[in-house]
Amino acid sequence: MATQRQLIYDYLRHKKKFPNIWCAGCGIGIVMGAIIRAVDELGYDKNQVAMISGIGCSGRMPVYLDFYTMHTTHGRALSFATGLKLARPELKIIVVMGDGDALAIGGNHFIHTARRNIDLTAIVINNATYGMTGGQYSPTTPQHMLATTAPYGNIEQDFPICELAQVCGAAFVARSTVYHVEELQGYIEQGLEKKGFALIEAVSYCHTTYGRLNRLGSAVDMMRALKENSVTRQTAEKLPPEELQGKIVRGIFVDREVPEYTQLYQKIIERAQSGGKA
Amino acid sequence: MRTAFLQGNEACAYGALAAGCRFFAGYPITPSTTIAETMARELPKVGGVFIQMEDEIASLAAVLGASVGGLKAMTATSGPGFSLMQEHIGYAVMAEIPCVIVDVQRLGPSTGQPTSPSQGDVMQARWGTHGDHPIIALSPTSVRECFDLTVTAFNLSEKYRTPVILLMDAVVGHMREKVILPAPEELEIIDRARPNVPPEWYFPYEETASDVPPMANFGDGFRYHITGLMHDRAGFPTQRLDEINAWLTRIFRKIDAHVDDIAITEAINVEHARTLVIAYGCTARAAKEAIYMCRRHRVGLLVLKTLWPFPKDQVLLAAHEAQRVVVPEMNMGQIALEVERLVGRSKVRRVRRADGEMITPQEIRAAIEYKE
């Protein structure tokens, strides 16, 4: 394990001016740190890694990192990544998205990319709100919570990200939080090593907008809530359903072998080039 | 050289393959679907990739991702899908990513008349995406031109690092003609300029003499940043007015300063023409017939193969002795607006039709011979 100083030198862009765009206390930087350590731990060459993002607070991550980086449009990061992966199957592609980005405007791309099982590692940083635009309700905002566009409380059901990816056919699905950062890093490593679509939900928080509106306290208070309100899958299985209400269940939900898209397409190319015979 | 009996859509697909296109992402839509079907069959034979995406938004996104990975890439659609693609046409302009977008126009707005031709997307091609930007759009009149202009579209997109729109229509797309296709060695194929500096010296949006900076592929060791935000020469977001202005003037200049290279027209009997017909796409076919009907009256025809940037020098030259300029088009008057702006409104007679039927030579003849 390289020292922090070495990791900063190796993976953050020297030409890019810091500080970063995120609020002090935000969880996105923790996810960025986990990604850097995961890539370093796996020993990938930087010339082999691409990072694609959409729009929102999480969308600003790639600019700081010394990979091939692309900050695309709102919700479409997975579609850009699909094209890049098909053009350059040898690249390890990390797609970073927020909850609104991945599941509202990008919901259609999310389910279809998971269904294709194309070899991408998607990380959804779930803070249950639209942070950059100031705290509107997102597809993962729990019912009854307040948002600037839900001043009387949110009446919509929230999207279970991991369950969604699972039924769509992803090869690897896991959830952790920005408090459980070593666990999160481990899931990112497993996702990167998995041949197929890997989805990692990193539960985070937004103390600046959502936390303030709902009187959830400071970043430290919200971080503490992640620690206290989350249980592992193993513990969750033993708990009665009423005690699981409002709890974040951490762990690996799916780890299976599914034929991967670029490998299947390679077979199509071989078949077409041999005159259409198998 | 190869003789074939092809649909315009098929010729477009073969043109793309000949131009070096190795990636196609699309979504089924009438009347463009045969382009996707041809690409699905032919691309893997040459080691390329075809993918059917979940919608047109994702289709163009995948095309841009593949282009950044180094492949020449294309999508094809029709009006409703073209509307969905506008977001990423803007991204391609902003990030200067080469790609070709084919719009086989059908009658709109909305679902309109899916199997009927139209030329209603001319202004959408020009201004469809938000923000001010230059664009290149070409329009073929025949099956052979579907092949040729697809090759040209790829060449221009690679040369100028810009999206190029090929505005076909349901008539040229679905029509079958005997065509003699050129041999590969007869074609001029342009590939994007690659950086010839070490990665640490590379600036993806640097000012260069040609106004088109070289483009590195993701995967080739040049680890740079691409964004839809206003950016500096390194590709990093900027709010500095001098950098924003420099970028904006450069992307306009790289197209505007090369209109002579981009603008393709065909002039028939335009010298000393008293009446000039200006037409494009399938309507140009009817216009050709019409000027032969009226050949005693010094009638000329200027066929626009490039619609954007508008070939204004060619139009002014062809129209300079004309008393009347007839502009037939299958919309309520879109290119006519540009012509009126150049030659004056009083000279222009529009022949408009937006009901899904082709404009006939007789209708154009009536406008040529109309007595004020």
Boltz contact constraints between the chains, C-beta under 6 A:
constraints:
  - contact:
      token1: [A, 15]
      token2: [B, 234]
      max_distance: 6.0
  - contact:
      token1: [A, 16]
      token2: [B, 236]
      max_distance: 6.0
  - contact:
      token1: [A, 47]
      token2: [B, 221]
      max_distance: 6.0
  - contact:
      token1: [A, 50]
      token2: [B, 218]
      max_distance: 6.0
  - contact:
      token1: [A, 63]
      token2: [B, 225]
      max_distance: 6.0
  - contact:
      token1: [A, 66]
      token2: [B, 223]
      max_distance: 6.0
  - contact:
      token1: [A, 67]
      token2: [B, 223]
      max_distance: 6.0
  - contact:
      token1: [A, 68]
      token2: [B, 218]
      max_distance: 6.0
  - contact:
      token1: [A, 68]
      token2: [B, 223]
      max_distance: 6.0
  - contact:
      token1: [A, 69]
      token2: [B, 225]
      max_distance: 6.0
  - contact:
      token1: [A, 70]
      token2: [B, 226]
      max_distance: 6.0
  - contact:
      token1: [A, 71]
      token2: [B, 227]
      max_distance: 6.0
  - contact:
      token1: [A, 73]
      token2: [B, 87]
      max_distance: 6.0
  - contact:
      token1: [A, 73]
      token2: [B, 91]
      max_distance: 6.0
  - contact:
      token1: [A, 76]
      token2: [B, 61]
      max_distance: 6.0
  - contact:
      token1: [A, 79]
      token2: [B, 58]
      max_distance: 6.0
  - contact:
      token1: [A, 79]
      token2: [B, 61]
      max_distance: 6.0
  - contact:
      token1: [A, 79]
      token2: [B, 62]
      max_distance: 6.0
  - contact:
      token1: [A, 80]
      token2: [B, 61]
      max_distance: 6.0
  - contact:
      token1: [A, 80]
      token2: [B, 65]
      max_distance: 6.0
  - contact:
      token1: [A, 82]
      token2: [B, 62]
      max_distance: 6.0
  - contact:
      token1: [A, 83]
      token2: [B, 62]
      max_distance: 6.0
  - contact:
      token1: [A, 83]
      token2: [B, 65]
      max_distance: 6.0
  - contact:
      token1: [A, 83]
      token2: [B, 66]
      max_distance: 6.0
  - contact:
      token1: [A, 84]
      token2: [B, 65]
      max_distance: 6.0
  - contact:
      token1: [A, 84]
      token2: [B, 69]
      max_distance: 6.0
  - contact:
      token1: [A, 86]
      token2: [B, 49]
      max_distance: 6.0
  - contact:
      token1: [A, 87]
      token2: [B, 66]
      max_distance: 6.0
  - contact:
      token1: [A, 87]
      token2: [B, 69]
      max_distance: 6.0
  - contact:
      token1: [A, 87]
      token2: [B, 71]
      max_distance: 6.0
  - contact:
      token1: [A, 88]
      token2: [B, 69]
      max_distance: 6.0
  - contact:
      token1: [A, 88]
      token2: [B, 219]
      max_distance: 6.0
  - contact:
      token1: [A, 91]
      token2: [B, 219]
      max_distance: 6.0
  - contact:
      token1: [A, 108]
      token2: [B, 54]
      max_distance: 6.0
  - contact:
      token1: [A, 109]
      token2: [B, 58]
      max_distance: 6.0
  - contact:
      token1: [A, 112]
      token2: [B, 54]
      max_distance: 6.0
  - contact:
      token1: [A, 268]
      token2: [B, 44]
      max_distance: 6.0
  - contact:
      token1: [A, 269]
      token2: [B, 44]
      max_distance: 6.0
  - contact:
      token1: [A, 269]
      token2: [B, 47]
      max_distance: 6.0
  - contact:
      token1: [A, 272]
      token2: [B, 44]
      max_distance: 6.0
  - contact:
      token1: [A, 272]
      token2: [B, 45]
      max_distance: 6.0
